[in-house]
Structure formats: C-alpha cells, structure tokens
Amino acid sequence: MNSIESLIKQGESQTLEFVASLNDKDIIASHVAALLNSGGGRLLIGVDDNKRVEGIPEAEKVVDELHSFLMKAISPRSLFSVGIEQVQGENQIIVIDVPGGKNTPFVANERVYLRSGSRTLTASGDDLQMLLQRRSAEVERWERRGAPVLTMEDLDKSEIQRTVQDALTGTRFEFRHPEDSEAVFSDLGMWNRGMLTNAADVCFGKRPAVRNPQIRVRAFALQTDKGGDYLDQADLNGPVTQVIEQARAFIHRNSPLTAQFLPDSLLRQNLEAYPDYVVREGLVNALAHRDYASFSSGATVLVYPARVEIWNSGRLPMGWRADKLRLPHASIPANPDTAHFLYIRNYMERIGRGTNKMIETCREMGLPAPTWAVDEDGITLTLHSRASIEAPELNLNKRQNRLLAELNPGSTITLSDYLKRFAGDVGDRQARRDLKELEAADLLKLIGKGRAAHYERTARNWKE
C-alpha cells in the first residue's frame, strides 16, 4: 500500500477531500481555496465519498488543463501542485497538494471558503473578519519586505528569462505580461510598494550576500567522520537555483563513487554515494524553508566520508516534531514566494511529499533512509552513504539493545510484542518512545497504521 492508498483508507478529514470526477471544476476550485484558507491539505480527484476509487480516464490529458483553470480561478495567486498517482493497480487519480496559504483570504467563484471538519463551507461574515484580523496581526514576512537598495541592475537577467521560459513551456504559471520585467515581478509577488522585495534578491540577485550576508551558503568537505581538516570548502552566493546547483556539485565531487556488479554480468557499475534526487530535494527544502530574516541565520553543507549534513536555520511549524517529516504531512512554506518560484522553475514537484519520496528513493537503492534532527538552532538533514550501513553512535537503553540483538533484518514486531518480550518494566508511552527512536535511527521501519502498525528490522548495523 503506497502513501496515497493509505490516505484513502483514512477517509475525508479537515485536511483531506475526495472528489469523484472532474465534472464540476468550480467545486474543485472551492475545495482548493478552502484548504489554502485553512492551513493546507490534499484533494484526491477520482475517489468518491465512500473511499471507492473511480479513477480518472486518461488523466495525463486533462491534468495540465485543470492546473491552468485553478490558477485562474483562485485569487490571489498561490502555490499548489497538481499531479497524477497510480493507485490500486491500474487506476489513475489526480492529486492536488495544497500548502497552507500565507496571503489569506483566498477567493474562488467570488466567495471565500473554509474547511470545517470534512466539509468545505462558505465563510460567514465572522469567519471573513477573523481571517482579515489574523492577517493584519501577522508581522510582514522578511521575503515580502521591500529591498530599498536593490535595483534591476543587481539581478541576473538570464534567470528572469529562464523563469519566463519555464512558465511558458510548462503549465505551472502564466505571466500576464512576460515581456515586462516589472510586471513579471509583480505577478511573482516580488514587487511591493514600488520596489523589489527581499525574495527577488534571493531568487534573482547576482550577489545577494553583498546586501544580506546571511543568504550565502557555506560548504565544507571534512577529512574524517568526526571532523578533522577541511579537504575542500566553498562560499556559495548567487540566485537560489545557481546556489542549489553549486552545492549539489560540491556534494557529488567530494563523495566517493561506489562499485556494484550487476547480476549475471562481469561489468562493474559505478554509483554515486547519494541519489541525485535526494541531494537536490534536501538542498531545495533547506533553502526554501530556512530563516532568512536574521543576520545570524544561515545554511551549511558538511560532506563527511560516510554522510552529508545539510543544516539550515529554519523552524518546523508549531507543534511539529522531526518524526512528522517521515510521514505524509501538509506543507506550510516558511517562504511561500521563494517556494513558488522554485515550483515554477521545476525544482519542486509535489508540495509536502518531498521528504517521503526521499525516504522511498533511498530504500529503493538499498541505502539507509535520511534522518532529520531539530533543535533550537535549526534543522539538520543527514544523508547516509552506502558506507554508513552502520548507524551513528547511539545511546540506546537495554530494552532497545536486546530488541536489536534478537530481531533479524526483515523480521517484524508490534508494540504489544515489544512490551511483552522486552519492555515489561515500562509503560506503553515509554515503549512507543523506544520504538520511535529506533525508527528515527533507521534501525526499524514503521509499516501500517493503527492496529495494523508494526515495525520491520532494517539491515542497518549498530554498536551496542
């Protein structure tokens, strides 16, 4: 069962809506606007209210048209992605991933909509007042603030041309006047009160760190897994897409290739230490969601012999923990204008599902799953190479060590089995915490949900 099939099984909720067909696009627009106004979620088209998968015939022929319709039907313009997923065999459905919108209220069909439980309702006068009060109380985010010293001459014109071209060749955005640079920035939300914004500097600035030093990304390659001398270092500065490409190249050139012999062949296949998709997604997430406002903020790439760490000074949404990133989750972009730009430029595919795909990609290639750690300084993503089949040093308790010693790779265990065999001296809450820690270290893999949930021992080693 893939992640979308798991969502269908859960049923409609505050963050999940099913629509059986494409017959009424205005209704689809109302659901998307409601999710934008209510913190985000997903819309599955081709699934009825009773969780039956009806499917969308030839979905690839209608998905772009639907995306264009929604872009025009919802105001103000916002970030959401429209894609196709295969479920229950040959059935195709359309999935719209909607992040929580920052510029509420969003309007469709000349109305404001909200989610109430599993329903989409027209906002009342009180609801509308609440949305407007919430927006007026919010401090203007850094990326929307005007940059008084930034001029068109400071921007990389080739990046502007590529952005317009990507929008013209794709269906992700439509500029009203693509030949007019000022109008292009206005459509992107990067022209505010007669001046370019900080987001324009991040996305298009030739050397944005001259004006905002915290924008630069520092990269280091270290001699050993515990640190040591620098083997390589770089100070990355420029339009955000160029910084992503520079950081991506830095990681690959400082990571050793690994060799693999194909079955029934004497030919050796050289493999990158890390899947390119995972490297790129990790960098995109770090630079799209990081904190740009403080001069003490930043982003760093550290390449060790057996792992890569990508740190940024961002924060998870209130109430979130790092383990939430391992599960399907709504997207709440910290910098929606920058995230929208990266989506138009095809650097973002599925809003809110990048972390899940990173885990799936690593598992498909026989690598340990990436791990995330969050503390008061920011968020650290760690990518583990083929050489790091051994887990990092962990402070495991006796219960966890006994479990790992007795459970062979591929074997499974449930929470109740763990309590009975290894954790009889602790309560249910501590036992759950034990298993979550082992899952975070990629020593166990969670399969299923609710009563069907169980853990599978991965092939990763550990030191007792």
Rosetta blueprint (number, residue, H / E / L):
1 M L
2 N L
3 S H
4 I H
5 E H
6 S H
7 L H
8 I H
9 K H
10 Q H
11 G L
12 E L
13 S E
14 Q L
15 T L
16 L E
17 E E
18 F E
19 V E
20 A L
21 S L
22 L L
23 N L
24 D L
25 K H
26 D H
27 I H
28 I H
29 A H
30 S H
31 H H
32 V H
33 A H
34 A H
35 L H
36 L H
37 N H
38 S L
39 G L
40 G E
41 G E
42 R E
43 L E
44 L E
45 I E
46 G L
47 V E
48 D L
49 D L
50 N L
51 K L
52 R L
53 V E
54 E L
55 G L
56 I L
57 P L
58 E L
59 A H
60 E H
61 K H
62 V H
63 V H
64 D H
65 E H
66 L H
67 H H
68 S H
69 F H
70 L H
71 M H
72 K H
73 A H
74 I E
75 S E
76 P L
77 R L
78 S L
79 L L
80 F L
81 S E
82 V E
83 G E
84 I E
85 E E
86 Q E
87 V E
88 Q L
89 G L
90 E L
91 N E
92 Q E
93 I E
94 I E
95 V E
96 I E
97 D E
98 V E
99 P E
100 G L
101 G L
102 K L
103 N L
104 T L
105 P L
106 F L
107 V E
108 A E
109 N L
110 E L
111 R E
112 V E
113 Y E
114 L E
115 R E
116 S E
117 G L
118 S L
119 R E
120 T E
121 L E
122 T E
123 A L
124 S L
125 G H
126 D H
127 D H
128 L H
129 Q H
130 M H
131 L H
132 L H
133 Q H
134 R H
135 R H
136 S H
137 A H
138 E L
139 V L
140 E L
141 R L
142 W H
143 E H
144 R H
145 R L
146 G E
147 A L
148 P L
149 V L
150 L L
151 T L
152 M H
153 E H
154 D H
155 L E
156 D L
157 K H
158 S H
159 E H
160 I H
161 Q H
162 R H
163 T H
164 V H
165 Q H
166 D H
167 A H
168 L H
169 T H
170 G L
171 T L
172 R L
173 F L
174 E L
175 F L
176 R L
177 H L
178 P L
179 E L
180 D L
181 S H
182 E H
183 A H
184 V H
185 F H
186 S H
187 D H
188 L L
189 G L
190 M L
191 W E
192 N E
193 R L
194 G L
195 M E
196 L E
197 T E
198 N H
199 A H
200 A H
201 D H
202 V H
203 C H
204 F H
205 G E
206 K L
207 R L
208 P H
209 A H
210 V H
211 R L
212 N L
213 P H
214 Q H
215 I H
216 R L
217 V E
218 R E
219 A E
220 F E
221 A E
222 L E
223 Q E
224 T E
225 D L
226 K L
227 G E
228 G E
229 D E
230 Y E
231 L E
232 D E
233 Q E
234 A E
235 D E
236 L E
237 N L
238 G L
239 P L
240 V H
241 T H
242 Q H
243 V H
244 I H
245 E H
246 Q H
247 A H
248 R H
249 A H
250 F H
251 I H
252 H H
253 R H
254 N L
255 S L
256 P L
257 L L
258 T E
259 A E
260 Q E
261 F E
262 L L
263 P L
264 D L
265 S L
266 L L
267 L L
268 R E
269 Q E
270 N E
271 L E
272 E L
273 A L
274 Y L
275 P L
276 D H
277 Y H
278 V H
279 V H
280 R H
281 E H
282 G H
283 L H
284 V H
285 N H
286 A H
287 L H
288 A H
289 H H
290 R L
291 D L
292 Y L
293 A L
294 S L
295 F L
296 S L
297 S L
298 G L
299 A E
300 T E
301 V E
302 L E
303 V E
304 Y L
305 P L
306 A L
307 R E
308 V E
309 E E
310 I E
311 W E
312 N E
313 S L
314 G L
315 R L
316 L L
317 P L
318 M L
319 G L
320 W L
321 R L
322 A H
323 D H
324 K H
325 L H
326 R H
327 L L
328 P L
329 H L
330 A L
331 S L
332 I L
333 P L
334 A L
335 N L
336 P H
337 D H
338 T H
339 A H
340 H H
341 F H
342 L H
343 Y H
344 I H
345 R L
346 N L
347 Y L
348 M L
349 E L
350 R L
351 I L
352 G L
353 R L
354 G H
355 T H
356 N H
357 K H
358 M H
359 I H
360 E H
361 T H
362 C H
363 R H
364 E H
365 M L
366 G L
367 L L
368 P L
369 A L
370 P L
371 T E
372 W E
373 A E
374 V E
375 D E
376 E L
377 D L
378 G E
379 I E
380 T E
381 L E
382 T E
383 L E
384 H E
385 S L
386 R H
387 A H
388 S H
389 I L
390 E E
391 A L
392 P L
393 E L
394 L L
395 N L
396 L L
397 N L
398 K H
399 R H
400 Q H
401 N H
402 R H
403 L H
404 L H
405 A H
406 E H
407 L L
408 N L
409 P L
410 G L
411 S L
412 T E
413 I E
414 T L
415 L H
416 S H
417 D H
418 Y H
419 L H
420 K H
421 R H
422 F L
423 A L
424 G L
425 D L
426 V L
427 G L
428 D H
429 R H
430 Q H
431 A H
432 R H
433 R H
434 D H
435 L H
436 K H
437 E H
438 L H
439 E H
440 A H
441 A L
442 D L
443 L L
444 L E
445 K E
446 L E
447 I E
448 G L
449 K L
450 G H
451 R H
452 A H
453 A L
454 H E
455 Y E
456 E E
457 R E
458 T L
459 A L
460 R L
461 N E
462 W L
463 K L
464 E L
